[in-house]
């Protein structure tokens, strides 16, 4: 443990490690930035871009959040794929750890609230000093800079604006909309969907008819690759590209790209990219990227990235990034997902959105929710299920006493904002003696520093008087608990409860201390409602 750190009104002990990427990823650098994505955005954040509450102080959590979001945004479309900075922060104390106090810096540039868009600040040598996104009317943003002349470029999504400002120490340096002038966008060569066809390499044959390859009309062309507008194949057809529709009762084989619709009863294969619809009763395989819809009764596979919908009865695979929906009757797998995975079994490295099914697995972070019977993630915002495990959230033991049972023990599985638990309870003596076991699910709400609020609902199978051969009772307990987290592995909590007991045998005292507010007899059953209490610790 390091010595106490004191910053302003904070007194904190512990350590904080920030890394530019996860263990499975490479840390990327950019020629445009002139260095590491993470370092660039962390420095921009520390200069003031991360000051989200505009108190002119940048805390550790603000700096990390800004660097994470900007690094992810900047690398989502790179060849190295999305990069996710990670942290290990173990701090105990009061207050926030302030990394930069803009009130004490000598030279500050204030970007006026009227200025909005992606902001690029370069020094006199052309080096990128800071980069951030600022909404119009979001309030002024202050950047701590070395004294000197800076060029500022604003991209508001429709126009580009440029201005020059001298940042001097000890005075207010403000950039307003009036100091910016509109500039024209640089003319560039666009390469993409509308690249002209090279007649020396390709021949466009509007119609193709075939029995089985090579018995097709495409074989008329001996030298060049063939592009078809419409292709009808009885068993198997083959072309370099399809710009239109291809239909086969057997299979379709395209060496390069498809722009349009590819339909078959057996299989579709595309060596390059698909922009459109690919559908079959058997197997769809795309070697490159998919933009559109892929539907199969059997198996879908995309070798690159996918944007759209992947639906199958068997298996969906995206070896790159999936943006959209994966829905299948068997297994979904993608390298990363921004959207939804819906299947009995969902597997990905990371997801922004939701996994819905029976088993959900994310080797990295879930920025959203996992909903299923069994959920696992390295880190997750929310998990809803019976068995929920996160490596960073951890597994805890809860020990408590309540008006239902004097001694209770639970194994708690925590995500960032949710948790589930498996519990047993024992009341050893008196008219309310008995044993119970059950499951529960709840939400975790951080309040301030080490304080939090937990709300959960649990259902218990109870055996009053330890008579395990008698009909059981069903106890439902809604708990509202205020907690104090001393450190990562110890917390004290307690609060009121509202309880419903359904006695399937009737005529027995409820488990616990016995008081009841209201009861109703539904022969031979009995229902009882009462308020209670719970006090416990987490280990």
KOLTORRO-968729 format. One line per field, with one value per residue (C-alpha): residue number from 1; residue in three letters; x, y, z. Coordinates in Angstrom, 2 decimals, always signed. Layout:
// residues N
nr c(NUM  ...)
rest c(ala  ...)
x c(X  ...)
y c(Y  ...)
z c(Z  ...)
This chain:
// residues 539
nr c(1  2  3  4  5  6  7  8  9  10  11  12  13  14  15  16  17  18  19  20  21  22  23  24  25  26  27  28  29  30  31  32  33  34  35  36  37  38  39  40  41  42  43  44  45  46  47  48  49  50  51  52  53  54  55  56  57  58  59  60  61  62  63  64  65  66  67  68  69  70  71  72  73  74  75  76  77  78  79  80  81  82  83  84  85  86  87  88  89  90  91  92  93  94  95  96  97  98  99  100  101  102  103  104  105  106  107  108  109  110  111  112  113  114  115  116  117  118  119  120  121  122  123  124  125  126  127  128  129  130  131  132  133  134  135  136  137  138  139  140  141  142  143  144  145  146  147  148  149  150  151  152  153  154  155  156  157  158  159  160  161  162  163  164  165  166  167  168  169  170  171  172  173  174  175  176  177  178  179  180  181  182  183  184  185  186  187  188  189  190  191  192  193  194  195  196  197  198  199  200  201  202  203  204  205  206  207  208  209  210  211  212  213  214  215  216  217  218  219  220  221  222  223  224  225  226  227  228  229  230  231  232  233  234  235  236  237  238  239  240  241  242  243  244  245  246  247  248  249  250  251  252  253  254  255  256  257  258  259  260  261  262  263  264  265  266  267  268  269  270  271  272  273  274  275  276  277  278  279  280  281  282  283  284  285  286  287  288  289  290  291  292  293  294  295  296  297  298  299  300  301  302  303  304  305  306  307  308  309  310  311  312  313  314  315  316  317  318  319  320  321  322  323  324  325  326  327  328  329  330  331  332  333  334  335  336  337  338  339  340  341  342  343  344  345  346  347  348  349  350  351  352  353  354  355  356  357  358  359  360  361  362  363  364  365  366  367  368  369  370  371  372  373  374  375  376  377  378  379  380  381  382  383  384  385  386  387  388  389  390  391  392  393  394  395  396  397  398  399  400  401  402  403  404  405  406  407  408  409  410  411  412  413  414  415  416  417  418  419  420  421  422  423  424  425  426  427  428  429  430  431  432  433  434  435  436  437  438  439  440  441  442  443  444  445  446  447  448  449  450  451  452  453  454  455  456  457  458  459  460  461  462  463  464  465  466  467  468  469  470  471  472  473  474  475  476  477  478  479  480  481  482  483  484  485  486  487  488  489  490  491  492  493  494  495  496  497  498  499  500  501  502  503  504  505  506  507  508  509  510  511  512  513  514  515  516  517  518  519  520  521  522  523  524  525  526  527  528  529  530  531  532  533  534  535  536  537  538  539)
rest c(unk  unk  unk  unk  unk  unk  unk  unk  unk  unk  unk  unk  unk  unk  unk  unk  unk  unk  unk  unk  unk  unk  unk  unk  unk  unk  unk  unk  unk  unk  unk  unk  unk  unk  unk  unk  unk  unk  unk  unk  unk  unk  unk  unk  unk  unk  unk  unk  unk  unk  unk  unk  unk  unk  unk  unk  unk  unk  unk  unk  unk  unk  unk  unk  unk  unk  unk  unk  unk  unk  unk  unk  unk  unk  unk  unk  unk  unk  unk  unk  unk  unk  unk  unk  unk  unk  unk  unk  unk  unk  unk  unk  unk  unk  unk  unk  unk  unk  unk  unk  unk  unk  unk  unk  unk  unk  unk  unk  unk  unk  unk  unk  unk  unk  unk  unk  unk  unk  unk  unk  unk  unk  unk  unk  unk  unk  unk  unk  unk  unk  unk  unk  unk  unk  unk  unk  unk  unk  unk  unk  unk  unk  unk  unk  unk  unk  unk  unk  unk  unk  unk  unk  unk  unk  unk  unk  unk  unk  unk  unk  unk  unk  unk  unk  unk  unk  unk  unk  unk  unk  unk  unk  unk  unk  unk  unk  unk  unk  unk  unk  unk  unk  unk  unk  unk  unk  unk  unk  unk  unk  unk  unk  unk  unk  unk  unk  unk  unk  unk  unk  unk  unk  unk  unk  unk  unk  unk  unk  unk  unk  unk  unk  unk  unk  unk  unk  unk  unk  unk  unk  unk  unk  unk  unk  unk  unk  unk  unk  unk  unk  unk  unk  unk  unk  unk  unk  unk  unk  unk  unk  unk  unk  unk  unk  unk  unk  unk  unk  unk  unk  unk  unk  unk  unk  unk  unk  unk  unk  unk  unk  unk  unk  unk  unk  unk  unk  unk  unk  unk  unk  unk  unk  unk  unk  unk  unk  unk  unk  unk  unk  unk  unk  unk  unk  unk  unk  unk  unk  unk  unk  unk  unk  unk  unk  unk  unk  unk  unk  unk  unk  unk  unk  unk  unk  unk  unk  unk  unk  unk  unk  unk  unk  unk  unk  unk  unk  unk  unk  unk  unk  unk  unk  unk  unk  unk  unk  unk  unk  unk  unk  unk  unk  unk  unk  unk  unk  unk  unk  unk  unk  unk  unk  unk  unk  unk  unk  unk  unk  unk  unk  unk  unk  unk  unk  unk  unk  unk  unk  unk  unk  unk  unk  unk  unk  unk  unk  unk  unk  unk  unk  unk  unk  unk  unk  unk  unk  unk  unk  unk  unk  unk  unk  unk  unk  unk  unk  unk  unk  unk  unk  unk  unk  unk  unk  unk  unk  unk  unk  unk  unk  unk  unk  unk  unk  unk  unk  unk  unk  unk  unk  unk  unk  unk  unk  unk  unk  unk  unk  unk  unk  unk  unk  unk  unk  unk  unk  unk  unk  unk  unk  unk  unk  unk  unk  unk  unk  unk  unk  unk  unk  unk  unk  unk  unk  unk  unk  unk  unk  unk  unk  unk  unk  unk  unk  unk  unk  unk  unk  unk  unk  unk  unk  unk  unk  unk  unk  unk  unk  unk  unk  unk  unk  unk  unk  unk  unk  unk  unk  unk  unk  unk  unk  unk  unk  unk  unk  unk  unk  unk  unk  unk  unk  unk  unk  unk  unk  unk  unk  unk  unk  unk  unk  unk  unk  unk  unk  unk  unk  unk  unk  unk  unk  unk  unk  unk  unk  unk  unk  unk  unk  unk  unk  unk  unk  unk  unk  unk  unk  unk  unk  unk  unk  unk  unk  unk  unk  unk  unk  unk)
x c(+0.00  +1.29  +1.38  -1.80  -2.47  -3.93  -5.55  -7.70  -10.29  -9.42  -7.36  -6.92  -4.80  -4.28  -3.18  -4.52  -3.19  -4.45  -3.43  -4.00  -5.61  -6.83  -4.53  -5.95  -5.48  -2.58  -2.10  -2.41  -0.72  -1.85  +0.12  -2.59  -2.24  +1.50  +1.49  -0.70  -4.48  -4.81  -1.98  -3.26  -6.80  -5.64  -3.51  -6.41  -8.62  -6.10  -5.86  -9.54  -11.53  -12.59  -14.06  -17.68  -19.15  -17.34  -15.88  -12.46  -10.98  -10.29  -10.56  -9.01  -12.36  -13.19  -9.82  -10.13  -13.74  -12.83  -9.74  -11.70  -14.59  -12.37  -9.87  -12.71  -14.34  -11.05  -10.11  -13.47  -12.79  -9.03  -7.42  -6.38  -10.05  -11.52  -9.11  -10.38  -8.30  -8.62  -7.99  -7.23  -8.21  -8.03  -8.49  -9.83  -10.54  -12.73  -13.17  -12.15  -8.58  -8.00  -5.43  -5.60  -6.78  -7.39  -7.78  -4.04  -2.74  -1.09  -2.41  -5.93  -7.96  -11.73  -13.84  -17.10  -20.46  -21.51  -18.77  -19.70  -18.47  -15.27  -12.48  -8.84  -6.21  -2.72  +0.35  +2.58  +4.51  +1.34  +1.33  -2.11  -2.26  -5.86  -8.92  -12.46  -16.12  -18.14  -21.87  -23.23  -24.56  -22.97  -21.07  -17.53  -14.66  -11.32  -8.03  -4.72  -2.07  +1.49  +1.62  +1.80  -0.19  -2.66  -4.72  -8.20  -10.34  -14.01  -16.01  -19.69  -20.90  -21.92  -19.10  -15.46  -14.38  -10.90  -9.48  -6.19  -5.76  -2.85  -2.83  -1.11  -0.48  -2.42  -5.24  -8.53  -8.05  -11.41  -12.35  -15.81  -17.84  -17.11  -13.39  -13.95  -14.17  -15.69  -13.25  -13.95  -13.43  -10.42  -11.21  -10.23  -10.61  -13.46  -13.06  -15.96  -19.20  -19.22  -15.72  -15.98  -15.70  -12.44  -13.41  -9.97  -10.52  -14.31  -17.09  -20.67  -23.06  -26.59  -28.02  -26.48  -28.09  -26.46  -26.99  -23.90  -20.56  -18.81  -21.90  -23.03  -23.31  -20.57  -18.06  -18.50  -16.00  -12.55  -10.23  -11.99  -13.89  -17.68  -20.16  -23.82  -26.93  -29.20  -28.09  -30.31  -28.62  -30.24  -27.58  -24.47  -23.50  -20.29  -19.36  -16.73  -19.36  -23.14  -24.69  -28.33  -29.98  -28.67  -30.99  -30.15  -31.87  -28.48  -25.73  -24.20  -20.48  -19.16  -15.42  -15.51  -18.49  -22.28  -24.37  -27.98  -29.69  -28.32  -30.83  -30.39  -31.84  -28.43  -25.52  -24.22  -20.51  -19.00  -15.25  -15.46  -18.13  -21.93  -24.03  -27.64  -29.37  -28.02  -30.54  -30.49  -31.95  -28.42  -25.22  -24.19  -20.49  -19.03  -15.26  -15.25  -17.74  -21.55  -23.80  -27.42  -29.21  -27.94  -30.56  -30.17  -31.84  -28.41  -25.24  -24.16  -20.53  -18.93  -15.15  -14.97  -17.35  -21.16  -23.67  -27.32  -29.02  -27.74  -30.50  -30.33  -31.79  -28.35  -25.22  -24.18  -20.49  -18.95  -15.17  -15.00  -17.29  -21.07  -23.24  -26.88  -28.70  -27.58  -30.58  -30.33  -31.86  -28.45  -25.24  -24.17  -20.48  -18.87  -15.56  -17.40  -20.99  -22.73  -26.39  -28.12  -27.28  -30.39  -29.88  -29.79  -25.99  -24.33  -20.57  -18.50  -15.43  -17.29  -20.69  -22.39  -26.06  -27.56  -27.17  -30.50  -30.70  -29.96  -26.15  -24.33  -20.53  -18.46  -14.70  -14.43  -16.81  -20.58  -21.72  -25.38  -27.04  -26.79  -30.18  -30.20  -30.05  -26.22  -24.22  -20.47  -18.44  -15.13  -17.10  -20.79  -23.13  -26.09  -26.79  -30.26  -30.35  -29.97  -26.16  -24.37  -20.60  -18.22  -14.49  -14.24  -17.55  -16.59  -18.38  -19.27  -20.62  -23.49  -24.30  -27.35  -30.13  -33.77  -37.24  -37.71  -34.56  -31.99  -29.12  -28.89  -26.08  -25.91  -23.48  -23.80  -22.77  -22.19  -22.18  -21.72  -25.36  -27.08  -26.55  -28.10  -27.74  -28.41  -29.37  -30.28  -31.85  -32.15  -34.31  -33.25  -35.80  -39.33  -42.65  -41.14  -38.21  -37.45  -35.23  -35.49  -33.55  -34.05  -32.83  -32.89  -32.12  -31.43  -30.10  -27.09  -27.13  -23.92  -24.82  -21.61  -18.10  -18.57  -22.35  -24.87  -28.47  -29.48  -33.02  -33.79  -36.55  -36.01  -38.18  -37.62  -38.86  -39.46  -39.97  -41.49  -40.65  -38.07  -40.84  -39.47  -42.21  -44.99  -46.17  -43.77  -44.34  -43.33  -41.82  -41.26  -39.19  -38.66  -35.66  -34.44  -30.94  -28.54  -24.89  -21.46  -18.47  -15.42  -13.24  -13.56  -14.14  -16.17  -19.50  -22.20  -25.83  -29.41  -32.93  -36.67  -38.39  -41.89  -42.76  -45.44  -45.77  -47.94  -48.39  -49.52  -50.46  -52.07  -52.42  -48.70  -46.72  -44.64  -40.88  -39.12  -40.43  -44.09  -45.68  -48.13  -50.03  -52.67  -53.61  -56.07  -57.22  -57.79  -58.60  -56.39  -53.74  -52.99  -51.41  -49.67  -48.14  -45.89  -43.03  -39.67  -36.00  -32.62  -29.07  -25.94  -22.41  -20.78  -17.43)
y c(+0.00  +3.41  +6.40  +8.49  +10.81  +14.19  +16.28  +19.16  +17.73  +14.12  +11.76  +8.49  +5.37  +2.62  +2.20  +2.90  +1.18  +2.25  +0.27  +1.28  -2.04  -5.35  -8.36  -9.81  -6.61  -4.69  -1.04  +0.95  +4.13  +6.65  +8.73  +11.41  +11.65  +11.11  +8.42  +6.17  +6.58  +6.01  +8.32  +11.07  +10.95  +10.55  +13.71  +15.53  +14.51  +15.69  +19.04  +19.56  +17.72  +15.10  +17.68  +16.59  +18.39  +21.64  +22.12  +22.89  +19.75  +16.45  +13.40  +9.98  +8.46  +11.34  +11.03  +7.25  +7.44  +10.06  +8.16  +4.88  +6.32  +8.27  +5.41  +2.98  +5.43  +6.15  +2.48  +0.87  +1.08  +0.47  -2.69  -3.56  -3.51  -1.78  -1.12  -1.16  +0.46  -1.30  -0.34  -1.76  +0.86  +0.01  +3.25  +3.75  +7.14  +10.18  +12.51  +12.15  +11.77  +14.97  +14.58  +18.13  +21.32  +23.86  +26.59  +26.36  +26.25  +29.34  +29.11  +27.97  +28.05  +28.32  +27.05  +28.99  +27.25  +28.47  +26.36  +22.73  +19.68  +17.64  +19.99  +19.64  +21.85  +21.99  +23.87  +26.13  +23.10  +21.36  +18.74  +17.67  +18.98  +18.03  +16.45  +16.17  +16.30  +19.20  +19.69  +23.12  +24.81  +22.18  +24.81  +26.08  +23.59  +24.60  +23.17  +23.56  +24.31  +25.53  +29.27  +29.85  +30.14  +27.39  +26.51  +25.17  +23.25  +22.47  +19.85  +20.38  +17.60  +19.92  +22.46  +22.86  +25.91  +27.21  +29.77  +30.85  +31.83  +33.01  +31.32  +33.56  +32.90  +34.74  +36.03  +34.67  +33.07  +32.35  +30.94  +32.02  +31.31  +34.81  +34.00  +31.02  +31.12  +28.46  +26.49  +24.21  +20.47  +19.03  +17.30  +13.62  +10.51  +8.35  +4.59  +2.35  +0.95  +2.99  +2.25  +2.01  -1.43  -1.99  -3.43  -4.97  -7.09  -7.64  -8.35  -7.56  -10.28  -9.16  -12.68  -15.99  -19.43  -22.62  -26.27  -27.04  -25.26  -25.16  -25.81  -22.15  -19.25  -17.46  -19.81  -17.85  -15.39  -17.04  -14.19  -11.78  -12.15  -12.13  -9.87  -10.96  -8.82  -11.86  -15.47  -18.59  -21.88  -25.30  -26.95  -24.78  -21.42  -19.46  -15.84  -13.29  -10.82  -10.47  -7.01  -7.96  -11.33  -14.89  -17.89  -21.59  -24.80  -26.16  -23.67  -20.32  -19.59  -16.03  -15.45  -11.78  -9.58  -9.66  -6.49  -7.54  -10.84  -14.38  -17.23  -21.00  -24.18  -25.61  -23.25  -19.75  -18.92  -15.45  -14.99  -11.23  -8.89  -9.02  -5.86  -7.02  -10.30  -13.85  -16.62  -20.41  -23.52  -24.80  -22.79  -19.17  -18.32  -14.84  -14.50  -10.72  -8.29  -8.44  -5.42  -6.50  -9.73  -13.29  -15.99  -19.78  -22.87  -24.25  -22.17  -18.56  -17.46  -14.06  -13.86  -10.10  -7.58  -7.65  -4.80  -5.84  -9.11  -12.67  -15.26  -19.06  -22.19  -23.62  -21.46  -17.86  -16.89  -13.45  -13.49  -9.70  -7.06  -7.55  -4.40  -5.36  -8.55  -12.17  -14.47  -18.26  -21.44  -22.83  -20.84  -17.25  -16.37  -13.05  -11.44  -8.36  -7.12  -3.76  -4.75  -7.98  -11.66  -13.84  -17.60  -20.50  -20.02  -16.65  -16.18  -13.06  -11.30  -8.09  -6.56  -3.18  -4.08  -7.31  -11.08  -12.90  -16.68  -19.59  -19.26  -15.99  -15.71  -12.57  -12.89  -9.11  -6.35  -6.20  -2.58  -3.41  -6.57  -10.34  -12.05  -15.82  -18.73  -18.74  -15.59  -15.02  -11.93  -10.37  -7.25  -6.44  -3.53  -5.84  -9.57  -11.10  -14.83  -17.65  -17.98  -14.73  -14.48  -11.64  -11.79  -8.14  -8.10  -11.21  -13.70  -12.67  -14.32  -12.55  -13.30  -11.71  -11.94  -11.10  -11.47  -14.61  -16.50  -15.74  -16.98  -16.61  -17.35  -16.55  -16.76  -13.49  -13.05  -9.37  -7.37  -3.59  -2.66  -6.00  -9.15  -12.56  -14.89  -18.41  -18.45  -20.66  -19.61  -21.21  -20.24  -22.71  -22.27  -21.23  -21.64  -20.16  -22.56  -23.99  -24.10  -22.41  -22.15  -19.91  -17.58  -13.81  -11.03  -7.36  -4.01  -2.13  +1.69  +3.52  +6.65  +8.46  +7.25  +4.07  +4.22  +2.35  +1.17  -2.43  -3.51  -7.19  -9.79  -13.36  -16.48  -19.21  -22.79  -23.10  -26.05  -24.77  -26.74  -28.68  -31.03  -31.87  -34.39  -31.82  -29.47  -26.53  -22.79  -20.29  -17.05  -14.01  -11.16  -7.68  -5.97  -2.34  -2.11  +0.76  -0.29  +1.01  -0.47  -0.41  -1.95  -4.28  -7.32  -6.00  -4.17  -3.65  -3.25  -3.34  -2.09  -2.83  -5.74  -6.60  -10.29  -12.65  -16.20  -18.81  -21.82  -24.77  -26.77  -24.04  -23.72  -23.29  -20.34  -18.61  -18.96  -16.42  -14.19  -14.60  -11.16  -10.74  -7.66  -9.42  -12.98  -14.69  -18.30  -20.10  -23.57  -25.45  -22.78  -19.62  -16.33  -13.87  -10.43  -8.43  -5.90  -7.00  -6.16  -7.40  -6.61  -8.22  -8.12  -8.97  -10.72)
z c(+0.00  -0.93  +1.46  +1.72  -1.21  -0.35  -3.10  -1.96  +0.40  -0.47  +1.68  -0.15  +0.19  -2.33  -5.91  -9.40  -12.52  -15.98  -19.06  -22.66  -23.71  -22.37  -22.16  -25.41  -27.44  -28.93  -27.95  -31.17  -32.37  -34.99  -37.46  -37.27  -33.51  -33.57  -30.90  -28.78  -28.89  -25.16  -24.13  -26.42  -25.04  -21.44  -21.80  -23.48  -20.57  -17.99  -19.78  -18.97  -21.66  -19.09  -16.68  -17.21  -14.18  -15.03  -11.53  -13.12  -11.59  -13.35  -11.13  -11.74  -12.71  -15.06  -16.79  -17.21  -18.46  -21.07  -22.24  -22.44  -24.47  -26.88  -27.37  -28.13  -30.54  -32.28  -32.80  -33.62  -37.38  -37.40  -38.74  -35.20  -34.10  -31.08  -28.22  -24.62  -21.86  -18.51  -14.91  -11.50  -8.93  -5.23  -3.30  +0.22  +1.77  +1.43  -1.50  -5.14  -6.32  -8.32  -11.11  -12.53  -10.84  -13.60  -11.00  -10.29  -13.88  -15.35  -18.95  -19.76  -22.98  -22.44  -25.34  -25.22  -24.85  -28.33  -29.93  -30.57  -32.43  -32.60  -31.43  -32.56  -30.90  -32.45  -31.27  -33.40  -34.68  -35.84  -33.08  -31.82  -28.24  -27.40  -28.99  -27.66  -28.57  -27.14  -27.61  -28.50  -25.35  -23.12  -21.17  -21.56  -21.60  -20.11  -21.40  -19.57  -22.22  -22.44  -23.27  -27.02  -30.24  -31.11  -34.15  -33.42  -35.93  -35.21  -37.13  -36.24  -38.57  -41.40  -41.68  -40.74  -38.75  -37.99  -35.62  -34.06  -30.44  -28.30  -24.92  -22.38  -18.68  -16.01  -18.28  -19.59  -23.01  -24.61  -28.01  -29.15  -32.28  -33.57  -33.78  -36.09  -39.87  -42.11  -44.27  -47.22  -46.93  -48.70  -52.00  -51.86  -53.97  -52.68  -52.79  -51.88  -53.26  -56.49  -57.80  -61.62  -63.20  -65.06  -68.47  -68.89  -65.77  -65.70  -68.17  -67.21  -68.38  -67.42  -67.43  -66.48  -66.83  -65.63  -64.87  -62.82  -62.97  -65.46  -67.61  -67.43  -69.85  -67.90  -69.55  -72.77  -71.31  -71.28  -70.21  -67.87  -64.62  -64.96  -63.15  -63.35  -62.84  -62.66  -62.28  -62.36  -61.51  -61.35  -59.17  -58.82  -60.30  -60.14  -60.87  -59.87  -58.62  -58.41  -58.77  -58.56  -57.87  -57.86  -57.39  -57.22  -56.16  -55.11  -54.35  -55.31  -55.47  -55.85  -55.79  -54.82  -53.81  -53.85  -54.00  -53.99  -53.17  -53.08  -52.60  -52.60  -51.15  -50.27  -49.74  -50.53  -50.62  -51.13  -50.95  -50.47  -49.11  -49.15  -49.30  -49.30  -48.48  -48.29  -47.57  -47.70  -46.14  -45.56  -45.10  -45.74  -45.80  -46.34  -46.38  -45.96  -44.44  -44.36  -44.58  -44.61  -43.70  -43.52  -42.93  -42.88  -41.51  -40.70  -40.38  -41.00  -41.05  -41.66  -41.80  -41.22  -39.70  -39.91  -39.92  -39.86  -38.95  -38.74  -38.21  -38.26  -36.72  -35.94  -35.54  -36.26  -36.41  -36.94  -36.71  -36.50  -35.01  -35.12  -35.19  -35.12  -34.13  -33.96  -33.45  -33.61  -32.25  -31.25  -30.72  -31.46  -31.56  -32.44  -31.66  -30.36  -30.50  -30.56  -30.42  -29.41  -29.23  -28.86  -28.58  -26.11  -26.05  -26.71  -26.75  -27.44  -26.15  -25.39  -26.01  -25.95  -25.76  -24.49  -24.51  -24.13  -23.79  -21.51  -21.29  -21.93  -21.99  -22.51  -22.09  -21.72  -20.68  -21.03  -21.41  -21.06  -19.78  -19.83  -19.43  -19.02  -16.63  -16.47  -17.25  -17.17  -18.01  -17.08  -16.15  -16.63  -16.01  -15.32  -15.19  -14.81  -14.17  -11.67  -11.74  -12.58  -12.37  -13.22  -12.62  -11.57  -9.70  -7.76  -5.55  -1.99  +1.14  +2.90  +6.54  +8.16  +10.69  +10.07  +11.55  +9.38  +10.38  +13.05  +10.88  +7.10  +4.68  +0.95  -1.92  -3.87  -7.51  -8.28  -11.49  -11.57  -10.97  -10.30  -8.27  -7.65  -4.70  -3.42  +0.26  +3.19  +6.51  +9.94  +12.92  +15.63  +18.42  +19.38  +17.62  +14.44  +14.19  +10.77  +7.71  +4.31  +1.06  -1.93  -4.66  -5.09  -7.54  -6.89  -8.04  -6.68  -6.60  -5.54  -3.58  -2.60  -1.93  +0.14  +0.62  -1.52  -1.76  -2.57  -3.45  -4.01  -4.08  -2.87  -2.84  -0.23  +0.10  +3.87  +6.21  +9.51  +12.67  +10.59  +9.44  +6.02  +5.25  +5.72  +3.00  +2.69  +2.91  +0.25  +1.60  -0.61  +0.81  -0.67  +0.96  +0.86  +2.33  +2.93  +3.02  +3.92  +2.03  +4.27  +1.55  -1.43  +0.79  +3.72  +3.96  +6.59  +5.55  +6.81  +6.26  +6.20  +4.44  +3.26  +3.41  +2.07  +3.42  +1.68  +3.98  +1.84  +4.93  +7.07  +10.84  +11.53  +12.84  +10.20  +10.42  +12.60  +15.34  +14.53  +14.12  +11.23  +10.01  +7.96  +7.07  +4.75  +4.78  +1.49  +2.77  +3.34  +2.62  +4.55  +3.42  +5.76  +5.19  +7.52  +7.60  +8.90  +9.14  +7.99  +9.23  +7.87  +6.49  +3.15  +2.96)
